[in-house]
Amino acid sequence: TGFDHETPGAKYYDERRPSNLHLPFTSPYKLPSFVTKRRKVPAVESMPEDARENEDILKEALESLAMDNRVMEQSQESFSRSRQSLSYRERSVRLVRHCSSWTLLDDTEENKTHYDGQVPVMVVQLGPLLREHFILSMRKVVVDNATASPFNQVLGWLSQSKDYYTAASVALDLLQDVDSLRDLRRVKAGAGLDSTRANLEGLLDGIIPLDSDRRTSSPSPCQSVLTQLADMSVGCLLKGGLSMSSTLENFVHNNACYDTNRTCLMLVATTVCTLSRDPKIIKSVMGAEYDWPANDVVPIKDLLWPLRCLFRVGVSRDCLPTILQLLNASIPDELRRRGLDGSTPSKDAIEICSSIVSMTISSSATELLLDLKDEATGKRYWASLDVETRLDLSLIRIEGMFPLLRQAEVRSWALTEIDYWIQCNSSREASTDRIRLTDEWLQTLCEACLANAGCDLDYVEAGSFSARESDQSGGNTNDDGMQQHFETNLLAIEALSPSPGAGGLDFDLLIAALLLLVNRSVAWRRNSCLTTQNMLDASCYLAGRHRKEEPAFAFDGQKVMKQCAMSGNISAGANLIGGKNGLVLKCCDILMKGAGTSMDDSEDFILNDDLAGSTLWTKAKHGKRHSAFQLTDEHRSVLWLLDEYVLSVKTFGDFDTTHVRGKVDPIFAARSCLRTWFLLSIKQTSEATAWLVNWLRTRLAITDKRVSPKRLACSALTCALVWPTSDEVIDVGDLDVTSDETLLATALDMESLFLVQLSQSCCGLVEAVPPSFAHEILRQVEAAEARESRTASFQLDV
């Protein structure tokens, strides 16, 4: 029988206690001085030949995923099918067989024979006739190494004993990576596991120092030795499983010695195993200390621990393109939420796919991901996904942002999908094979547009709005809802204010999504104080306006206007157009909703110079009247327009709209709003006008003892109320008006005192009279002055 004898340079090995390790003491271990000098320099920068070799290794690993050389000569489609037909185990094996550090640690028969193989060193004969023979044997590596062993053999032997914790501790200690070693011990202690061998007493003393290599005549094989040691450290931590993953993440992020390509291959191979759906394979890489769930369903977060380490390598070593190429070749189905060989995807496939994409985006590799080519279809990444997967991935949230919607390819797809359903709502036809955009997806899309622009979503919460409204009103709620209506409109505009440097709002996406939600009568956000129509109107109002900061995407106003028309949303289209035409559309929309008129009749009533000549005037004049008046949302909308276009006038330049695109003449705005008010309140003219006069007095600060400080606003109201629209009915000679009945003040039955107060407030301003009349007065004054000048000159000559 063979047995080990404890001799210098040998290890006492007992199969009953494989973790009981004792190594002889030699000289105290010290890290070579060159390590501290060159430790922070990556190996690829100092060894260009090795870098080229590593590139060849990576290329060979990618090509090895094919079944054999004959597959390379087949068509692209056959090649892709062959690659996907490889089992997960085979993919993993083909990736790591190019990593020498991994093969030294792997549990193979060759390694077992190498580390545990025995050779006889002594024969003992006992008994009087020396008939009893005993052979004293020692492990061959001990005999070969004599007093000390290389670190790779020590780490390999520890891995054969499944003692990955001790192996990783030895490797980190040799590298003098104090932070990683401390983190590893903390993880071990936190898990309540035995860490009595954490001090590695005696182990390091039996290892050949890093600056002494007997196998080569090179005086200082420093960098290659450190690289191999660092690679084996990665391998030991990987084999330790999930419990050592945090230490591995920190190690690959901070250490500068390990080989990038080999580390990526080892991590990708481990990822392939965790995603294999084979419990036996998964258990082999999760670690012996992993607490296996009772239902045998491993959480996705636990399965993806190698990927987290892999992307840490990608960020620290700037090798994200390499990582994505490896993932695209090794797990193409998981990367695209596809079933293996065309089968139905598993229930957790979308979670796995979303997690991988989220890690990629968090690593700032979104463009690299979208540039990937699917070898099965020949399409780019986004085009290779099915619609359901695109819907889920497009709204991936990373730190409160939705980065994929900022990518032109994803954004273009989303716009196409929404536009299709807007057209379907218009034509009432839709394909049964098309996946319908859910309300939740559209709501999240609206939130995503605001979040990407840096808008404050908490500002539109119903609770915060109620608190602000209560503070501003001082507890007075007897305002017929006007304050809330005004605050809501202002809040919608403020909520759409982007943060500087955020790239602006994507109005194309936001408006299209809001149009669909309005058509479905669905709130754009839960617990919001703003309705979907409020947000839509505010978005269209801001979309066509000049912005200080250039947006990330140019606004396609023509397409959005077409979508508004197909949706039949006149209010949205009016806000999008803006200016005079937009105001007319807004008034028409109010009349159609509040008075039940048609678009043509409403437009004719607002734009007709002769009020008595419009069709609605005749109908309104002979309609039934009621005394009761109640303020409606349509009335509030008219007052909002009146406040925006008339009462907010502050400069004389606001009346000059000839060369300013999008501005509205305050006089025209006042006339249009007052006509709309008149037709809305035709059955309660006296009551409605009395309410309007009181409201205007409050807004203009008019009292019995003083005139209004808003003289320009009073000028616009005076011109609209007491002057006729048509210039032909004005006789400049006697200032008589031919048809007093068509004056707005008369039609509204407005009290004379208020008209006098308005006139007094704007007395002396030329803006208070029609432009044609003012021009004629100026012409006559100039003519009179010319006559007086000629008369005075003649008298002087005489």
ABEGO torsion letter per residue (X at the ends): XBBBBBBBGBBBBBAABAABBBBBBBBBBBBBAAAAAAAABBAAAABAAAAAAAAAAAAAAAAAABABAAAAABBAAAAAAAAAABBAAAAAAAAAAABAAAAAABBBAAAAAAAABBBBABBBBBEAAGABBBBBBBBAAAAAAEABBBAAAAAAAAAAAGBAAAAAAAAAAAAGBAAAAAAAAAAAAAAGBBAAAAAGBGAAAABBBAABBAABABABBAAAAAAAAAAAAAAAAAAAEAAAAAAAAAAAAABAABBAAAAAAAAAAAAAAAAAGBAAAAAAAAEAABBBBAAGBBBAAAAAAAAAAAAAAAAAAGAAAAAAAAAAAABAAAAAGBBBGGBBBBAAAAAAAAAAAAAAAAAGAAAAAAABBBAAAGBBAAAABBAAAAAAAAABBBGGBBAAAABAAAAAAAAAAAAAAAAAAAAGBBBAABBBBBAAAAAAAAAAAAAAAGBBAAAABAAAAAAAAAAAAGGBABAGGAAAAAAAAAAAAAAABBBBGAGEBBAAAAAAAAAAAAAAGBBABBGBABBAAAAAAAAAAAAABBBABBBABBBBAAAAAAAAAAAGBAAAAAAAAEEAAAAAAAAAAAAAAAAGBBAAAAAAAAABABAAABAAAAAAAABBBBABBBBBAAAAAAAAAAAAAAAABABAAAABAAABBGBBBAAAAAAAAAAAAAAAAAABAAAAAAAAAAAAAAAAGBBAABBBABAAAAAAAAAAAABBABAAABBAAAGBBABAAABAAAAAGBBAAAAAAAAAAABGBAAABBAAAAAAAAAAAAAAAAAAAAAAAAAAAX
